[in-house]
Amino acid sequence: MGGPDPVRELFVGSTSKDLNTYRLGVSDALFKWVQVRAHLSEDWDTDHVPTVDECRRRLERCDGYLGLFAYYYGWIPDGCQESITHLEYRWAMDKWGKQRPARLAIFMPGNRHPSSASGASCEAERELRAAAEALVQAYPGGAQVHGRKLADFHDEVCGQGRTCNFFSDLADLRELAITTGFRWKGSLSAAAGRGRAARPTQQLSDEQLGLLGRTRQIEALKDTLAQVGGQTDAPAVCAVILGQEEAGQAEFLAALAKLPELGRGRPPVKGRPPLTRYDVPELMTWFAENLCALEESGPAVETIDQLAEALHRTLRDQPAVLLLDRIERLDGGLARFCTDLWRPVYDKLQERCARIPVPHRLMVTLAAYTTAPPEWAGITAQWDPDETVDDFRNLVCLPELKDINPKALARWLSDVGVDASPDRVQEITDAVLTDAEGHSDGTPVRVYRRLQGERLWPDGG
């Protein structure tokens, strides 16, 4: 008789507008430490599929469910009485609730240990209550309707003796998610003790992984930044990094965030709007909120002209650096970004800089999880080491993110301080550039996953 079903994919059920940072933290922790993928709705491409049907289909094909709930009830689909998050929880209970052990876990903000329950709220409670208050103001039916629905949902989740796991901050939540993942995989060490997961011998950061095999791309970006810095009439530059779905774009952006060339002002802003799909006005607002020194009593940034003015004001004091992940999520994709946002802002910013010069630049890097389609031909210029970019109204395409090869891996091992013999380098190469069936596989995301399980430093790093 076979063992339990394997645990490869887990469904994370939660509201996104208030819990985006926590959701991404859970996904990151599960992927890095437990080698389990977490399904987040932000990563689905569901343009023509009804949301309710798609959520249920995705949940049904997963191997377990993590519910992450706070103080916002969430969106109620047309024709439904419950929010989509509430519906996902009920589907999960139908699928896993009667199993023993049940692959279903609930996480909520609160003091984790009884000794901490002195009446004082924890960091997660304070942050998430504030986030919910801002959302509830615009909730259909008002705060009273929202409060009733949220209370009923919490009663359903926590009532009848059901166990909830409480977390006090993001680090605490990540720890709980890791422990749960290892337990469901049957690999939680007895030595881990008191609910703490067995850890790999070292944790490789996204920044370290994002450098693997990316020398050419980083040099291309540095070269592009140097070129825009040398043109007095060029106020901004936008570079694009392309690759297939698992080419490691997020890790590459993490590596860029630490580049000295991008860190001469306040730290770069890295991320994306917390929406599955968004349009240019929403992206423009997100740009302004994350990049600009906005005046509290000033007008909201709702037009291209207002965004250009806010950016011009910011660039008087420091560079503005944005690393935007998943540009293909924008309605209209990269083409819409260029024609409806980038070029208009660039032109307005250039006009202002001609009147009042500023010492700093707007620097944007976009990550696209695709290769270049034909319609990009008129809006992008391919970086060329032998050519100078003369029009930064176009987007500069960096060399495409490709698979990892043995030469790149060997160089990277040296760069991160792995002091290994040639035989050991070959052993690591065989382990991380080969799949379970023994076939060559340099797909970046899968290489990163294998590297997390390798002992690279004798002392554990």
C-alpha positions as CSV (number, residue, x, y, z in Angstrom):
1,M,0.0,0.0,0.0
2,G,1.4,3.4,-0.9
3,G,2.2,6.2,1.5
4,P,0.4,9.6,1.8
5,D,0.0,11.8,-1.3
6,P,3.0,14.0,-1.9
7,V,2.9,17.7,-0.9
8,R,4.0,19.8,-3.8
9,E,1.5,22.7,-4.0
10,L,-0.4,24.5,-1.3
11,F,-3.3,26.9,-1.7
12,V,-3.0,30.1,0.3
13,G,-6.5,31.5,1.0
14,S,-6.7,35.1,2.2
15,T,-7.7,38.6,1.3
16,S,-5.0,40.4,-0.7
17,K,-5.4,44.1,-0.3
18,D,-4.5,44.0,3.4
19,L,-2.4,40.9,3.6
20,N,-0.2,41.2,0.5
21,T,3.1,41.3,2.3
22,Y,2.2,38.4,4.6
23,R,1.0,36.3,1.6
24,L,4.2,36.8,-0.3
25,G,6.2,36.1,2.9
26,V,4.5,32.7,3.3
27,S,5.0,31.9,-0.4
28,D,8.7,32.8,-0.2
29,A,9.3,30.8,3.0
30,L,7.6,27.6,1.7
31,F,9.4,27.8,-1.6
32,K,12.9,28.4,-0.1
33,W,12.8,26.1,2.9
34,V,10.2,23.4,2.2
35,Q,10.5,23.3,-1.7
36,V,6.7,23.6,-1.9
37,R,4.9,26.0,-4.2
38,A,2.2,28.3,-2.8
39,H,-0.7,29.3,-5.1
40,L,-1.3,33.0,-4.9
41,S,-4.0,34.6,-7.0
42,E,-1.6,37.4,-8.0
43,D,0.3,34.8,-10.1
44,W,-2.6,33.5,-12.1
45,D,-3.3,34.4,-15.6
46,T,-7.1,34.3,-15.7
47,D,-8.3,37.0,-18.1
48,H,-11.3,35.0,-19.4
49,V,-12.1,32.6,-16.6
50,P,-14.7,33.4,-13.9
51,T,-12.9,34.1,-10.6
52,V,-15.0,31.8,-8.5
53,D,-14.6,28.8,-10.9
54,E,-10.9,29.4,-11.3
55,C,-10.3,29.6,-7.5
56,R,-12.1,26.4,-6.9
57,R,-10.3,24.6,-9.8
58,R,-6.9,25.8,-8.4
59,L,-7.8,24.7,-4.9
60,E,-9.0,21.3,-5.9
61,R,-5.7,20.4,-7.6
62,C,-3.5,21.5,-4.6
63,D,-2.2,19.2,-1.9
64,G,-3.3,21.3,1.1
65,Y,-4.6,24.7,2.3
66,L,-3.2,27.5,4.4
67,G,-5.8,30.1,5.5
68,L,-4.4,33.5,6.4
69,F,-7.2,35.7,7.9
70,A,-7.2,39.1,9.6
71,Y,-9.7,41.9,9.9
72,Y,-11.0,42.5,6.4
73,Y,-13.7,40.2,5.0
74,G,-13.0,40.8,1.4
75,W,-14.7,40.9,-2.0
76,I,-18.1,39.2,-2.5
77,P,-18.5,37.9,-6.1
78,D,-21.7,38.6,-7.9
79,G,-24.4,36.1,-7.1
80,C,-22.7,35.0,-3.8
81,Q,-23.5,35.7,-0.2
82,E,-19.9,35.1,1.1
83,S,-16.6,36.5,0.1
84,I,-14.3,34.6,-2.2
85,T,-11.9,34.0,0.8
86,H,-14.8,32.6,2.8
87,L,-15.8,30.3,-0.1
88,E,-12.3,29.0,-0.5
89,Y,-12.2,28.1,3.2
90,R,-15.4,26.1,2.9
91,W,-14.1,24.3,-0.2
92,A,-10.9,23.5,1.7
93,M,-12.9,22.1,4.6
94,D,-14.9,19.9,2.3
95,K,-11.7,18.6,0.7
96,W,-9.3,18.2,3.7
97,G,-11.3,18.9,6.9
98,K,-12.2,15.3,7.6
99,Q,-8.7,13.9,6.8
100,R,-6.4,12.9,9.7
101,P,-4.1,14.6,9.8
102,A,-5.9,17.3,7.9
103,R,-3.8,19.3,5.5
104,L,-5.5,22.5,6.5
105,A,-4.0,25.1,8.7
106,I,-5.3,28.6,9.8
107,F,-3.1,31.5,10.7
108,M,-4.4,34.7,12.3
109,P,-2.7,37.8,13.9
110,G,-2.3,37.6,17.7
111,N,0.1,36.9,20.5
112,R,1.5,33.4,19.9
113,H,2.4,32.4,23.4
114,P,0.0,32.6,26.4
115,S,2.6,34.5,28.5
116,S,2.5,37.3,25.9
117,A,-1.3,37.8,26.2
118,S,-1.2,40.8,28.5
119,G,-3.7,42.8,26.6
120,A,-1.2,44.5,24.4
121,S,-1.6,44.0,20.7
122,C,1.2,42.6,18.7
123,E,2.8,44.2,15.6
124,A,0.7,42.1,13.2
125,E,-2.5,43.0,14.9
126,R,-1.8,46.8,14.9
127,E,-0.7,46.8,11.2
128,L,-3.5,44.7,9.9
129,R,-6.2,46.4,11.9
130,A,-5.1,49.7,10.4
131,A,-5.0,48.2,6.9
132,A,-8.5,46.9,7.4
133,E,-9.9,50.2,8.7
134,A,-8.9,51.9,5.5
135,L,-10.6,49.3,3.4
136,V,-13.8,49.1,5.4
137,Q,-14.6,52.7,4.8
138,A,-15.5,51.9,1.2
139,Y,-17.1,48.5,1.9
140,P,-20.5,47.9,0.2
141,G,-23.2,48.2,2.9
142,G,-20.8,50.0,5.3
143,A,-18.8,49.1,8.4
144,Q,-21.8,47.5,10.2
145,V,-22.4,45.0,7.4
146,H,-18.7,44.3,7.1
147,G,-18.3,43.8,10.9
148,R,-21.2,41.3,11.0
149,K,-19.9,39.2,8.1
150,L,-16.3,39.2,9.4
151,A,-17.5,38.1,12.9
152,D,-19.6,35.2,11.4
153,F,-16.6,34.2,9.3
154,H,-14.2,34.1,12.3
155,D,-16.8,32.2,14.3
156,E,-17.0,29.6,11.6
157,V,-13.2,29.3,11.4
158,C,-12.3,29.3,15.1
159,G,-15.5,27.8,16.6
160,Q,-16.3,24.2,17.5
161,G,-12.8,23.6,19.0
162,R,-10.9,24.3,15.8
163,T,-7.3,25.2,16.2
164,C,-5.9,28.5,14.9
165,N,-2.2,29.4,14.8
166,F,-1.5,33.0,15.9
167,F,1.4,35.0,14.7
168,S,2.8,38.3,16.1
169,D,4.8,39.5,13.0
170,L,5.9,38.4,9.6
171,A,8.9,36.4,10.9
172,D,6.6,34.5,13.2
173,L,4.2,33.7,10.4
174,R,7.0,32.5,8.1
175,E,8.2,30.2,10.9
176,L,4.7,28.7,11.4
177,A,4.3,28.2,7.6
178,I,7.7,26.4,7.4
179,T,6.9,24.1,10.3
180,T,3.5,23.3,8.8
181,G,5.0,22.5,5.4
182,F,7.7,20.2,6.8
183,R,5.1,18.4,9.0
184,W,2.8,17.8,6.0
185,K,5.8,16.5,4.0
186,G,6.7,14.1,6.8
187,S,10.1,15.6,7.2
188,L,9.9,17.6,10.4
189,S,12.9,16.6,12.5
190,A,12.2,15.5,16.1
191,A,15.2,17.6,17.0
192,A,13.5,20.7,15.7
193,G,11.5,20.9,18.9
194,R,8.7,23.2,20.0
195,G,7.2,23.8,16.6
196,R,10.4,25.0,14.9
197,A,11.2,23.6,11.5
198,A,14.4,21.7,10.6
199,R,16.4,24.2,8.6
200,P,18.8,23.7,5.7
201,T,22.5,24.1,6.4
202,Q,22.3,27.7,5.0
203,Q,19.9,30.1,3.5
204,L,20.8,31.5,0.2
205,S,19.2,35.0,-0.2
206,D,17.3,36.1,-3.3
207,E,20.1,38.6,-3.8
208,Q,22.7,35.8,-4.0
209,L,20.6,33.6,-6.3
210,G,19.8,36.5,-8.5
211,L,23.5,36.9,-9.3
212,L,23.9,33.4,-10.6
213,G,24.6,33.5,-14.3
214,R,23.6,37.1,-14.6
215,T,26.9,38.9,-15.2
216,R,25.9,39.9,-18.7
217,Q,22.6,41.4,-17.7
218,I,24.0,43.3,-14.8
219,E,26.8,44.7,-16.9
220,A,24.2,45.8,-19.5
221,L,22.2,47.6,-16.9
222,K,25.3,49.3,-15.5
223,D,26.2,50.4,-19.0
224,T,22.7,51.7,-19.6
225,L,22.7,53.7,-16.4
226,A,26.1,55.2,-17.2
227,Q,24.8,56.3,-20.6
228,V,21.7,58.1,-19.2
229,G,23.9,59.7,-16.6
230,G,26.0,61.2,-19.3
231,Q,23.1,62.8,-21.2
232,T,22.0,66.0,-19.6
233,D,18.7,66.1,-21.5
234,A,17.7,62.5,-20.5
235,P,15.8,62.6,-17.1
236,A,14.9,58.9,-17.0
237,V,15.7,55.4,-18.2
238,C,13.6,52.3,-18.3
239,A,15.2,48.8,-18.8
240,V,13.3,45.6,-19.4
241,I,14.4,42.1,-18.4
242,L,12.8,39.2,-20.2
243,G,12.6,35.5,-19.7
244,Q,10.4,32.4,-19.5
245,E,8.1,31.9,-16.4
246,E,10.8,30.2,-14.3
247,A,13.8,32.3,-15.4
248,G,14.3,33.9,-12.0
249,Q,13.1,37.4,-12.6
250,A,12.2,38.1,-8.9
251,E,15.6,37.0,-7.7
252,F,17.3,39.1,-10.4
253,L,15.4,42.1,-9.2
254,A,16.5,41.4,-5.6
255,A,20.1,41.3,-6.8
256,L,19.6,44.7,-8.6
257,A,18.2,46.2,-5.4
258,K,21.7,45.9,-3.9
259,L,23.6,47.4,-6.7
260,P,25.6,50.5,-5.6
261,E,24.6,52.2,-8.8
262,L,20.9,52.0,-7.8
263,G,21.4,52.7,-4.1
264,R,22.7,56.3,-4.0
265,G,19.5,57.7,-2.6
266,R,16.8,56.0,-0.6
267,P,16.6,52.2,-1.2
268,P,15.1,51.1,-4.5
269,V,11.4,50.3,-4.5
270,K,10.9,46.6,-5.5
271,G,7.5,45.0,-6.0
272,R,4.2,45.5,-7.9
273,P,0.7,46.7,-7.3
274,P,-1.1,44.2,-5.0
275,L,-3.6,43.2,-7.7
276,T,-3.9,40.3,-10.1
277,R,-4.6,42.8,-13.0
278,Y,-4.3,46.5,-12.9
279,D,-4.6,49.4,-15.4
280,V,-2.4,52.5,-16.1
281,P,-4.2,54.8,-13.6
282,E,-3.7,52.3,-10.8
283,L,-0.1,51.8,-11.7
284,M,0.4,55.6,-11.9
285,T,-1.0,56.0,-8.4
286,W,1.3,53.1,-7.2
287,F,4.3,54.9,-8.9
288,A,3.5,58.1,-7.1
289,E,3.0,56.5,-3.6
290,N,6.2,54.5,-3.8
291,L,8.6,56.8,-5.6
292,C,7.6,60.4,-4.9
293,A,8.1,62.8,-2.0
294,L,4.4,63.6,-1.9
295,E,3.1,66.5,0.1
296,E,0.5,65.4,2.7
297,S,-1.8,68.4,2.0
298,G,-1.1,68.4,-1.8
299,P,-3.4,67.1,-4.5
300,A,-3.7,63.4,-5.3
301,V,-1.6,62.2,-8.2
302,E,-4.3,61.4,-10.8
303,T,-2.8,62.6,-14.1
304,I,0.5,62.2,-16.1
305,D,1.2,65.9,-15.5
306,Q,0.8,65.5,-11.7
307,L,3.0,62.4,-11.7
308,A,5.7,64.2,-13.7
309,E,5.6,67.2,-11.3
310,A,5.9,64.9,-8.2
311,L,8.8,63.0,-9.8
312,H,10.6,66.3,-10.7
313,R,10.2,67.5,-7.1
314,T,11.7,64.2,-5.9
315,L,14.6,64.2,-8.3
316,R,15.8,67.5,-6.9
317,D,16.9,65.7,-3.8
318,Q,17.6,62.1,-4.7
319,P,17.3,59.4,-7.5
320,A,14.0,57.6,-7.8
321,V,14.6,53.8,-8.5
322,L,11.8,51.3,-9.2
323,L,12.1,47.6,-9.8
324,L,8.7,46.5,-11.1
325,D,7.9,42.8,-11.1
326,R,5.5,41.2,-13.6
327,I,4.8,44.0,-16.0
328,E,2.8,41.6,-18.1
329,R,0.1,41.9,-15.4
330,L,-0.7,45.4,-16.5
331,D,-3.8,45.6,-18.7
332,G,-2.2,46.0,-22.2
333,G,1.2,44.8,-21.0
334,L,4.5,46.4,-21.9
335,A,3.1,48.2,-25.0
336,R,0.5,50.0,-22.9
337,F,3.1,50.8,-20.2
338,C,5.3,52.5,-22.8
339,T,2.7,54.4,-24.8
340,D,0.3,55.4,-22.0
341,L,2.7,55.9,-19.1
342,W,6.4,55.9,-19.8
343,R,6.6,58.1,-22.9
344,P,4.1,60.7,-21.6
345,V,5.8,61.0,-18.2
346,Y,9.2,61.1,-19.8
347,D,8.2,64.0,-22.1
348,K,6.6,66.0,-19.3
349,L,9.6,65.3,-17.0
350,Q,12.0,66.4,-19.8
351,E,10.1,69.7,-20.2
352,R,10.3,70.4,-16.5
353,C,14.0,69.5,-16.3
354,A,14.7,71.8,-19.3
355,R,13.3,74.7,-17.2
356,I,14.6,73.6,-13.8
357,P,17.5,71.1,-14.1
358,V,17.7,68.4,-11.4
359,P,20.8,66.4,-10.5
360,H,19.2,63.0,-10.3
361,R,17.4,60.5,-12.6
362,L,14.3,58.3,-12.6
363,M,15.5,54.7,-13.1
364,V,13.0,51.9,-13.7
365,T,13.6,48.2,-14.4
366,L,10.7,46.0,-15.5
367,A,10.6,42.3,-15.2
368,A,8.5,40.4,-17.8
369,Y,7.8,36.7,-17.6
370,T,7.8,36.3,-21.3
371,T,10.0,36.6,-24.3
372,A,9.7,39.6,-26.6
373,P,6.6,39.5,-28.9
374,P,6.6,41.2,-32.3
375,E,4.5,44.2,-31.1
376,W,7.4,45.3,-28.9
377,A,9.6,46.2,-31.9
378,G,8.5,49.8,-32.0
379,I,8.9,50.5,-28.3
380,T,12.1,48.8,-27.2
381,A,15.8,49.0,-28.2
382,Q,18.0,46.0,-27.6
383,W,21.1,46.8,-25.5
384,D,24.3,46.5,-27.6
385,P,27.7,46.8,-26.0
386,D,29.0,48.6,-29.1
387,E,26.2,51.1,-29.5
388,T,25.1,54.1,-27.5
389,V,21.4,54.6,-26.6
390,D,20.3,58.0,-27.9
391,D,16.6,57.9,-27.2
392,F,15.5,56.9,-23.7
393,R,11.8,57.4,-24.6
394,N,12.2,53.8,-25.8
395,L,12.6,50.9,-23.3
396,V,16.0,49.3,-23.2
397,C,15.9,45.5,-23.4
398,L,18.6,43.8,-21.4
399,P,19.9,40.4,-22.5
400,E,17.3,37.7,-21.9
401,L,17.5,35.6,-18.8
402,K,18.6,32.1,-19.9
403,D,19.1,28.8,-18.2
404,I,22.1,28.3,-15.8
405,N,25.1,26.5,-17.3
406,P,28.1,24.8,-15.6
407,K,30.5,27.7,-16.3
408,A,28.1,30.2,-14.7
409,L,27.6,28.0,-11.7
410,A,31.3,27.5,-11.2
411,R,31.9,31.3,-11.3
412,W,29.1,32.0,-8.9
413,L,30.3,29.4,-6.4
414,S,33.6,31.2,-6.3
415,D,31.9,34.7,-6.0
416,V,29.8,33.6,-3.0
417,G,32.9,32.2,-1.3
418,V,32.5,28.5,-1.7
419,D,36.0,27.1,-1.3
420,A,35.6,23.8,-3.1
421,S,37.9,21.4,-4.9
422,P,37.3,20.7,-8.6
423,D,35.7,17.4,-7.7
424,R,33.3,19.1,-5.2
425,V,32.4,21.8,-7.8
426,Q,31.6,19.0,-10.2
427,E,29.5,17.2,-7.5
428,I,27.5,20.4,-6.9
429,T,27.1,20.9,-10.6
430,D,25.7,17.4,-11.1
431,A,23.3,17.9,-8.2
432,V,21.8,21.2,-9.1
433,L,21.9,21.1,-12.9
434,T,20.2,17.7,-13.1
435,D,16.6,16.8,-12.5
436,A,15.3,13.8,-10.6
437,E,15.3,11.6,-13.7
438,G,19.0,12.5,-14.4
439,H,18.3,14.8,-17.3
440,S,20.2,18.1,-17.7
441,D,18.0,21.0,-16.3
442,G,19.3,24.5,-15.9
443,T,15.9,26.2,-15.4
444,P,16.8,28.9,-12.9
445,V,14.0,28.5,-10.4
446,R,14.5,24.8,-10.1
447,V,18.3,25.3,-9.8
448,Y,17.7,27.7,-6.9
449,R,15.5,25.2,-5.2
450,R,18.2,22.5,-5.5
451,L,20.9,24.9,-4.3
452,Q,19.0,25.5,-1.1
453,G,19.4,21.8,-0.2
454,E,23.1,21.7,-0.9
455,R,25.7,22.1,1.9
456,L,27.9,24.7,0.3
457,W,30.0,25.8,3.3
458,P,31.4,23.2,5.8
459,D,30.4,25.3,8.8
460,G,26.8,25.7,7.6
461,G,27.3,29.2,6.2
